[in-house]
Amino acid sequence: THHQFGDIMPLLALYAFAGYRLMPGLQAIFGAITSIKVHKGALNILYQDLTKPIESTYAANTQHSKLPFKEKLTLQNIKFVYPQSIQMILNQLNLEIQAGESIGIVGETGAGKTTIVDIILGLLTPSDGKLFIDSTVITQENMQQWQENLGYVPQYIYLSDDTIIQNIAFGVEKNKINREQVERAAKMAAIHKFILNDLPYGYETQVGERGIRLSGGQRQRLGIARALYRDPQLLVLDEATSALDSVTEENIMQAIYDLSRRKTVIIIAHRLSTLISCDKIFVLEKGAVQDCGSYQELIARNQNFQRLAKITK
């Protein structure tokens, strides 16, 4: 028996060593599967768009009317938990945004800020609860109509190696670009004068690979103009100015607040000082709304908000 055990030991050691070497690969595979499950909603949207014939995609875009947003956006009893997880990211969250308001959403990392935005954008489906636009519940059937009314500005703006006009009307065929809409969007993003006066060929100026010929502030303004090209009623900015210096950020935020007179604006900001002019700020904690008020009201009464303001100075 001892002799047999001695013979097996090297084999067991070999299997143990092989398992140890395979562990990082298995962990990577498990992580990839989890990531796919988490981003399933966004992947489905991309797959549907990529598998449609180009002609029918453009026809569909012209046929889908925008879902009206005239009164308010309501998140009602929203719960969200990622697949294979027990941690509740959003837990019975309720909030209401009036049309025409400028809104800030703040909270610690993991509080649920980006998850709220992804649900509003239709990239994630809540585990429970409903999203209302006025009195209409958003479902898979009317989601595309709602998305036609959304503009989104991320932290990092992708610019293709193309002209300014084609970057603003991103995704639209060159012969279908509406020049008047492009210039209107650029004016609202406060970059029209720069394009006309400072660029050698105006709207036909080529930008380099990933926009390297433009400053960070100019890229962000182009990103805002792109989001406004289709004249959305709701504009969402997700950490859109966090990579900019304070002076550039202040100038861009002023352009955004000027927009809020005509659009509903939702802002997730790294520096809370950029939210001073918001009509209302929601403070999130553990996946729920902990408080809501103006910057001045919250800085006076809410310790969590005071702490976040100090951290992000």
C-alpha positions in Angstrom: 0.0 0.0 0.0 2.8 2.4 0.9 4.5 1.5 -2.4 1.3 2.3 -4.4 0.9 5.6 -2.5 4.5 6.5 -3.4 3.8 5.8 -7.0 0.6 8.0 -7.0 2.2 10.9 -5.2 4.2 12.3 -8.3 1.0 12.0 -10.4 -1.0 13.9 -7.7 1.7 16.6 -7.5 1.6 16.9 -11.4 -2.2 17.4 -11.3 -1.9 19.9 -8.5 0.7 21.8 -10.3 -1.3 21.8 -13.6 -4.4 23.0 -11.7 -2.4 25.8 -10.1 -1.1 26.9 -13.5 -4.6 26.7 -15.0 -6.2 28.8 -12.2 -5.5 32.3 -13.7 -6.9 31.2 -17.0 -10.0 29.7 -15.4 -10.5 32.9 -13.4 -10.2 35.0 -16.5 -12.8 32.8 -18.3 -15.2 33.1 -15.3 -14.6 36.8 -15.2 -15.4 37.1 -18.9 -18.6 35.1 -18.5 -19.7 37.3 -15.7 -18.9 40.4 -17.7 -21.0 39.2 -20.6 -24.0 38.5 -18.3 -23.6 42.0 -16.8 -23.5 43.7 -20.1 -26.1 41.5 -21.8 -28.5 44.4 -22.3 -26.0 46.6 -24.1 -24.7 43.6 -26.1 -28.2 42.8 -27.3 -28.7 46.4 -28.6 -25.3 46.3 -30.4 -26.1 42.9 -31.9 -29.5 44.0 -33.2 -28.0 47.1 -34.8 -25.1 45.3 -36.3 -27.3 42.5 -37.8 -29.8 44.9 -39.5 -29.2 45.7 -43.1 -27.9 49.3 -43.4 -30.9 50.4 -45.5 -33.5 49.1 -43.1 -31.6 50.7 -40.2 -31.8 54.2 -41.7 -35.4 53.6 -42.7 -36.2 52.5 -39.1 -34.5 55.6 -37.7 -36.8 57.8 -39.8 -39.9 55.8 -38.9 -39.5 55.8 -35.1 -41.1 58.9 -33.6 -39.6 60.2 -30.4 -41.5 59.4 -27.2 -42.7 62.7 -25.8 -41.1 63.9 -22.5 -43.2 66.9 -21.4 -43.7 66.5 -17.6 -41.5 64.2 -15.6 -39.2 61.2 -15.5 -39.9 58.8 -12.6 -37.9 55.8 -11.3 -40.3 53.9 -9.1 -39.2 51.2 -6.6 -36.2 50.3 -8.7 -34.1 47.3 -7.7 -31.1 46.1 -9.5 -28.7 43.2 -8.9 -26.1 41.9 -11.3 -26.4 38.2 -12.4 -24.7 35.7 -10.1 -24.5 38.4 -7.4 -26.4 38.8 -4.1 -25.4 42.5 -3.7 -28.2 44.9 -4.4 -26.9 47.8 -6.4 -30.2 49.7 -6.3 -32.6 49.0 -3.5 -36.2 50.3 -3.8 -34.9 53.5 -5.3 -37.4 56.3 -6.1 -36.7 59.6 -7.7 -38.5 62.1 -9.9 -37.1 64.6 -12.4 -39.2 67.4 -13.8 -38.8 68.2 -17.5 -36.5 71.2 -17.9 -34.6 70.7 -14.6 -30.9 70.4 -14.3 -30.1 67.4 -12.0 -27.0 66.3 -10.2 -26.5 62.7 -8.9 -23.8 62.1 -6.3 -22.6 59.4 -4.0 -19.6 57.2 -3.1 -18.2 54.7 -5.6 -20.6 51.8 -5.8 -23.6 53.9 -4.7 -25.4 53.2 -7.9 -24.9 56.5 -9.9 -23.9 54.9 -13.2 -26.5 52.1 -12.8 -29.2 54.7 -12.6 -28.0 56.4 -15.8 -27.7 53.0 -17.6 -31.3 52.2 -16.7 -32.5 55.6 -17.9 -30.5 55.1 -21.2 -32.0 51.6 -21.6 -28.7 49.8 -21.4 -29.7 47.9 -18.2 -33.1 46.5 -17.3 -34.1 46.8 -13.6 -34.5 43.6 -11.7 -37.7 45.1 -10.3 -39.6 48.5 -10.5 -40.5 50.8 -13.4 -39.2 53.7 -15.4 -42.0 56.2 -16.3 -41.8 59.0 -18.9 -44.7 61.2 -18.0 -47.4 58.5 -17.6 -45.8 56.0 -20.0 -44.0 52.9 -18.7 -40.8 52.2 -20.6 -40.7 48.7 -22.0 -38.8 46.8 -24.7 -41.6 47.8 -27.2 -41.2 51.6 -26.8 -37.5 51.6 -25.7 -36.2 52.7 -29.1 -38.7 55.6 -29.2 -37.4 56.7 -25.8 -33.8 56.4 -26.8 -34.5 58.7 -29.8 -35.0 61.4 -27.2 -31.7 60.9 -25.4 -28.3 62.5 -25.7 -25.3 61.0 -23.8 -21.9 62.5 -23.1 -19.3 60.2 -21.6 -16.0 61.0 -19.8 -13.9 60.3 -22.9 -15.1 61.3 -26.3 -14.2 59.1 -29.3 -13.4 61.1 -32.4 -13.0 59.4 -35.7 -10.2 60.4 -38.1 -12.7 62.4 -40.1 -14.1 65.9 -40.5 -15.6 68.0 -37.7 -19.1 67.9 -39.3 -19.0 64.0 -39.6 -17.9 63.7 -36.0 -20.8 65.9 -34.8 -23.3 63.9 -37.0 -21.6 60.7 -36.0 -23.1 57.6 -37.6 -25.1 59.5 -40.2 -24.3 59.0 -43.9 -22.4 61.9 -45.3 -25.1 62.8 -47.9 -27.8 62.7 -45.2 -26.1 65.1 -42.7 -28.2 68.1 -42.0 -25.8 71.1 -41.9 -28.3 73.3 -40.2 -28.7 70.8 -37.4 -24.9 70.5 -37.0 -24.4 74.2 -36.7 -27.4 74.5 -34.2 -25.8 71.8 -32.0 -22.4 73.4 -32.2 -23.8 76.7 -31.2 -25.6 75.1 -28.2 -22.3 73.4 -27.2 -20.5 76.8 -27.5 -18.0 75.6 -30.1 -19.4 77.0 -33.4 -17.2 80.2 -33.3 -14.1 78.1 -32.6 -14.9 75.9 -35.6 -15.4 78.9 -37.9 -12.7 81.2 -36.7 -9.9 78.9 -35.5 -10.0 75.8 -37.8 -8.5 76.1 -41.3 -11.4 74.5 -43.1 -14.2 75.1 -40.6 -16.6 72.2 -40.4 -14.7 70.4 -43.1 -11.4 70.4 -41.0 -10.0 66.9 -40.5 -9.3 65.9 -36.9 -6.4 63.5 -36.3 -6.6 60.0 -34.9 -8.8 60.0 -31.8 -8.9 63.8 -32.0 -5.3 64.5 -31.0 -5.3 67.9 -32.6 -8.0 69.2 -30.3 -7.7 70.1 -26.6 -9.7 68.2 -23.9 -12.2 71.0 -23.6 -12.7 71.2 -27.4 -13.2 67.4 -27.6 -15.8 67.6 -24.8 -17.7 70.4 -26.6 -17.7 68.3 -29.8 -19.1 65.4 -27.7 -21.9 67.6 -26.4 -22.6 68.9 -29.9 -22.8 65.3 -31.1 -25.3 64.4 -28.3 -27.4 67.5 -29.3 -27.4 66.8 -33.1 -30.6 64.8 -32.9 -32.2 67.4 -30.7 -32.8 65.2 -27.6 -35.0 66.4 -24.8 -32.8 64.7 -22.1 -29.1 65.2 -22.0 -27.0 62.8 -19.7 -23.4 63.7 -18.7 -21.6 60.8 -17.0 -18.4 62.3 -15.5 -18.1 64.3 -18.7 -15.7 66.9 -17.3 -13.7 65.0 -14.7 -10.6 64.7 -16.9 -10.5 68.5 -17.6 -8.7 71.3 -15.7 -10.9 73.4 -13.5 -11.1 76.5 -15.8 -12.1 74.4 -18.8 -14.6 72.5 -16.7 -16.1 75.7 -15.5 -16.5 77.0 -19.1 -18.1 73.8 -20.3 -20.4 73.6 -17.3 -21.6 77.1 -18.0 -22.5 76.0 -21.6 -24.4 73.0 -20.1 -26.3 75.1 -17.7 -27.3 77.5 -20.5 -28.7 74.4 -22.2 -30.8 73.4 -19.2 -33.1 76.2 -20.0 -34.2 74.3 -23.0 -33.3 70.7 -22.1 -33.5 68.4 -19.1 -30.0 67.7 -18.0 -28.7 64.9 -15.7 -25.1 65.3 -14.5 -22.9 62.8 -12.7 -19.9 64.8 -11.6 -16.6 64.0 -10.0 -16.2 67.5 -8.5 -19.3 68.4 -6.6 -18.5 72.1 -7.0 -19.6 71.8 -10.7 -23.2 71.0 -9.5 -23.7 74.4 -7.6 -26.1 75.6 -10.3 -28.2 72.5 -10.5 -31.9 72.8 -9.7 -31.7 69.6 -7.6 -29.1 67.1 -6.4 -29.9 63.5 -5.4 -27.5 62.0 -2.8 -27.2 58.2 -3.1 -26.3 55.9 -0.4 -26.3 52.0 -0.6 -28.5 52.1 -3.7 -31.2 54.4 -2.5 -31.8 58.2 -2.4 -30.6 59.4 1.0 -31.4 63.1 0.5 -32.4 65.6 -2.2 -32.1 69.4 -2.5 -30.1 72.3 -3.9 -26.3 72.5 -3.4 -26.8 75.2 -0.8 -29.4 73.1 1.1 -27.4 69.9 1.1 -24.0 71.5 2.1 -25.8 73.1 5.1 -27.6 70.0 6.4 -26.2 66.7 5.0 -23.0 65.3 6.5 -22.6 62.8 3.7 -22.7 65.5 1.1 -20.3 67.7 3.1 -17.8 64.9 3.2 -18.1 64.2 -0.5 -17.7 67.9 -1.3 -14.4 67.9 0.8 -13.1 64.7 -0.8 -13.7 66.0 -4.4 -12.3 69.5 -4.0 
